[in-house]
Amino acid sequence: MIEGLDTLKQWVEESNNIVFFGGAGVSTESGIPDFRSVDGLYHQKYDYPPETILSHTFFMRKTSEFYKFYKDKLLLEGAKPNAAHLKLAELEEMGKLKAVITQNIDGLHQLAGSKEVLELHGSVQRNNCMKCGKFYDFQEVKERVEKASELNPKDKDYMVPKCDCGATIKPDVVLYEEGLDDNVITKSIRYISNADMLIIGGTSLVVYPAAGLIHYYHGRKLVLVNLSPTAQDSSADLIVRGKIGEVFSQL
C-alpha cells in the first residue's frame, strides 16, 4: 500500500477545484526521457551539455547540432499517455480538475483527452517557420528533419527542417535564455491561486520560474507525488512517494 494514498483519494473526492502541476516524471512512464534522474539527459554524453544544446544561442549558431540532438532525444514518436495522463483527463471530465499545468513538451495530456492544458515550456507538436510564420505539426517536422538528415553531415543544413519558403523551422519550445509566455503564466497563476487542491507530480521543483508558481497556492491541500524528495517537501500538506502512474491508477 502506498503511504498517503487513502488521504489523497479522500481529498480528491471532496474537492471540485483541483489543479495539477506536473513535470518530466509524469511522462517517463510513457518512455519520454527526463533530464535530472540517473538515466536522464543530463547524465548522457554528447559533444555539448544538453543545457547548452537546448539554448537559444546554440539553436541560432549551431542549428544542425541542435536538430541532431532534438531528433535523437525529443522528436520521439509513438509515446502513449499513461495512467496519470488518463486519470487527469477523467477528473477534468468529471468537473473536479480545472487545469493541467505542465513543464512537459510532449503533448501527451492532450492526447489523453485533457482540454485545459497550460504548457509552460511549449510543445514539440507546434512548429513555425522563422521567416514566414507557417505552421507545421509534429509529423511534418519529423519528415523534414529526416529528409535533411540525408544531406552531407558537413552541410550547414544537415538535419535542419526547412519551410517551403526555404527558411528554418523552429519548434514552439521554450529554450534556455528564452522567456515563458506571459499569457500562460498569467492563466497558471489564476488557476493555482483559486484552487482548493493543488497536486504536484513528477517534478523536482528546481526549474524556475516555473517552480515558483506553486507559491501562489494558498489552500491547505498541497500534495506532492514524487519518487524522491523535492525542494518544497516542507511546504506540502501531503507527500505521496511513488511512480505517478501507479499512484493515479489507484485513485
Buried (B, 14 or more C-beta within 10 A) or exposed (E): EBEBBEBBEEBBEEBEBBBBBBBBBBBBBBEBBBBBBEEBBEEEEBEBBBEBBBBEEBBBEBBBBBBBBBBEBBBBEEBEBBBBBBBBBBBBEEEBBBBBBBBBBBBBBBBBBBEBBBBBBBBBBBBBBBEEEBEBEBEBBBEBBEEBBEBEEEEEBBBBBBBEEEBBBBBBBBBBEEEBBEEBBEBBBBBBBBBBBBBBBBBBBEBEEBBEBBEBBEBEBBBBBBEEEBEBEEBBBBBBBBBBBBBBEBB
